[in-house]
């Protein structure tokens, strides 16, 4: 049985707008009407217990709206959702004890309190037993290196420190599911890698199910085996992270180091993208020629010193899908 089960989910909003009346936009003489905006349109997917799934899309695609419906903040216009057997918007109080939520641009910590006092308040809100709280606090302090700033007011924390504090806060009550909305936004490389390492360990050792929305494709590539792509409220893709590059990657690149410089290199089935002395960058389409066949053609014409095959990265593939749609 899926831990998260979404079937035909929709969310529509009525947005009011002003328009000038017959006598112009004079105070008191402005007509009002409204239009319907479809934020999420008929999406369906299921997430099994212990999965780590990336949920990606451009701004305004419907990612955050979906998360808000899964947490019970918003009520869907149509469709069916169950999370750990509960209907989120009908059983928000019960569901709150089973989920953790981190919004990268918001915090659940108290701005003027030291981090440790925010965590202690959340312990009482979630009614975490004292022994369990002490054990979780010790574990998260070690894993997230919270010790140096536990006594620091939240407003004085760096973005990376505050994000680590928010992760600890969202997990104090041992949720089965963790929703992450842009958890690495604005972080430097070191802070991002610390967060990713923590999430990998959390998923592997504690079996926490993670649904991750992000614009950073490196988060998806390093954390998730499966991804969902949404655009304009519709689900475009549900499948493996590696498989999407294989299916929709378009051009691949073969970088070849020859034994000697060649005046006019050419290989049937490939396009010479660039050259620097004896090094050639050859682009080719996977549907037109297989990589082993292209390598054989190069070897038949030139003496090869070394070669590297480059696959298109996930970010390029997803950007192409946004721009062109799925083939």
N, C-alpha and C positions, 0 to 999 in steps of 0.2 A: 504494500500500500504506500502510495506517495506521501511524503511528509508535507509537501506543498502541492496542491492540486488546483489548477486554474482552467476553467472551461468557458469559452465564449465571453471573456471579460470585456466590458465596455465602460467607459466613463465619458459623459457628455456634460458640458457646462453651458449655461446661458450667460453670455457676456453682454452687459449693457453698454451702449455707446450713445454719444450725443450727436445730434445733427441740427444745423441751423433751421429755424422755421421760416415761414414765408417772409417775415420782416427782418431776417438776418439773426445773427447770434446776439440778440439783445437779452439782457438779464430778465429772466422770467418768461422769455419767448423762445426757449430752446426745446425742441421736440426730442423725446427719448425713444429709442427702440432697442432691440436686442438681437443677437445672432447666436446660433449654436456652434460651439467649438467641440470637435471630437478629439479628445486627448488620447484615449485608448479604444481601439476598435476590434472587438472580437478575437482577442488573443487567447491561446490555449497552450499550456505546457504543464509538466509535472517535474518535481524535483524529489529525488529519493533521499532518504536519510543518509547523511555522511557525504553528500555531494558538495562540490565547490563549483558554482556556476557563475560565469560572467554574463552580465546583462548590459548590453552596450547599444548606443544610438546617439545621433546628434542632439544638440540642444533642442528641446521642445518635442522630442520623439515620443515621450510618454513614460520614460523610465521611472522618474520620481513619483508620478501619479500611480503607477503600478505598485510601487513599494508602499505608498500610503494606503492603498486598498488592502494590501496583504497584511498590514499592521493594524487595520481597523480605523485609521484616521479618516479615510474617505469611504463613503458607501457607493458601490458600483451602480451604474445605470442599468446594467444587464449582466447576465452571466452568473457563474457559480465559482466560489472560492472556498477551500478548506485549508487550514494550516494546523497541522498536528491534530486533525479531527475536529477543529473548531471553526466556526464561521466568524471571521475577524471582527466585523462591525457589530455583531450581535453579542459576542462574548469577549469584549476587549479586556475586561479585568482579568479573566482567567488566562487569556492569551499573553498578557503582559509578562506573566511569570515564566513563559516558555520561550520568549524571543528577546534578543538584544538588538539594538538599533544604533548605528553611528552615522550621523550626517556630517560630512567633512566640513561644511561651512556653518554648522551650528554646534552648540555644546550642551550637554545635559548637566554640566558641572556648575556650581555656584561661583560666580565671577569673583566675589570678594573674599571667599573662604580659601584657606589652604586646601590643597588637593586631598589630603588625608581626611579632612572634615567633610568634604563633599562625598567621598566614598563611604564614610560612616553614616551619613544621612541616607544614602541610597540603600545601605544595609538594612536600615529600619523600614524604609519604604517597601522594599521587597521581602521583608521579614526573613532575612537570611540568618540561620542559627549562628551564634557567636563563634563556635568552633569552626564551622564551615567558612565563615567570613575570614577568620584569621588565616586559615589554610590557603584560601583563594588569594588573599592580599599578599601573602608571602610568595606564592607562586608567580603572580603577575608582577610583583615588584622585581623578582629575579629575571623573569623573561623579558620585561619591558624596561628594565633598569630605571625604575621609578624612584629609588632611594634618594638620589641627590635633590629631588624637588618635591617630595611628599609634603613638606611643611611650607611650601611656597604658595602664596595666593594665586589662584588660577589666572587672574588678569596679568600676572607677571611671567607666565610661562611662554616659551616660544611656541610656534605653531606645531612643531614636531612633538614637543613635550605634552602640549595640551591634547594632541591626537592620541598619544599613548595613554594619557589619563582617561580619555573618553573610552578607549578600548577596554581598559580595566573596569570602568564603571558599567559598561554594557554587559560584562561577563560575570560580575560578582554573584549573580543568582543562578549560575549554571544553566543558561538557556540552551535549548536544543538547536535553535536557529539563530544565526547572526545576519542581519541585513546591514550592508555597508554601502553608503551612498557617497562616492568620491572620497574614500578614506585617505588618499595620498595627495589630494589637491594642494598645491602650493608648497609641498615639502621638498627639501633638497634630496640629493641622491642617497646620502647616507641614511637619512630618516626614512625614506621610502623603503630601502632594503631591510631596515630593522622591522618595519611594520609587516612587510611581506614574509620575512622569516618567522615572525610571531604567528601570523595567520596560517602558514603551512604547518607549523608545529601544533597549533590548536586543532586544526582539522585532522591531522594524522593521529595525534595522541588522544584527544578527547572526543573525536568523532562529531564535532560541531558542524552542522550543515551551514554553508555560507552562500548567500546570494549577493554578488558584488556588482554594483553599477559604477562605471568609471569611463573617463575619456582617455585614460592612459592605457594604451594597448600593452605596454610592458607589464602592467598589473595582471592583465588577462593571460598573457603568454607564460608568465612565471608562476601563476597560481592555479589556473583553471584548465581542466581537460575538456570542458564543454562550455559553449557560449550561445547566448540568444542575442539576435540582432533585431532591434525594433526601429522603425522609421515611420513617421506620421501616424503613430498609433497602431501600426500593423506589424506583426511578427514576420520578419523576412527569412530568418534562418534559425534553426535549432539543431546543433550538431557539434562535432568535435572541433577543437581549436586547430589541431593539425590538419584535419580534413578540409577545412575551409580554404586553406592556402593551396592544398592539392587540387581542389575542384575549381576554385575561382581565382587562382593566383596569376593567371595570364602569363606574362613573360618570366622566364628564369634566366639566370646569368651564369655563364661559364668563364672563369678567369684562368687564362693559360699563360704560363711562362715558357717561352720557346728557348731553345739552345742559342739561337742567334736572331738578330733583327731581320725582318722580312719586309721587302719593299712594299708590296701590295697584297697583304694577306686576305684571303677569302675562303670561306667554308660554306658549301651548300647547306641550306636549312638554317643558317644563323646570320644575324646582322652584326657587323662590326660596330660596336657602340663607342669604343674608345681604344686608344693604344698609347703606350709609353715604352718606346724601345721594343724589346722582345716580349713585353707583357701585353696581352690582348684581352679585351672585355667583349665577349660574344653573347648577344641576347638571342633567345629562341623561345618559341611557344610550345608548351607541352603537348598540345593537340596535334602539332605538326611533326615533331621529331622527339624521340626518346633521348634522354641524356647519354646513355651508353653508346647509342648510334652516333650522336654528334661527336663524342670523344673519339670514337673509332675513325670518323672522317678527318678530325684534326690530326690524329696520329698517323693516318695514311699520307698526309701532305707534309707534315713538319715533325721535327724532332722535339719532343716535349720534355722540359725539365721538371715542371710541377703544374698542378691544376687544382682549382677549387670550384665547387658548384654552390652557387648562392640561390636560396629560395626567396621568393618575395616575403617580406615580413607581414605580420598580421595587420599592422596599421595601414599598410598600402592596400591590402585586400579589402579591409572594411571600408576605407575611404572610397575605393572603386565601387563597392556595392551601394554606398550612399548616393554616389553621383550617377551611376548607370542603372541601378537596380540589379536583380539577379538575372543571369543569362537564362 
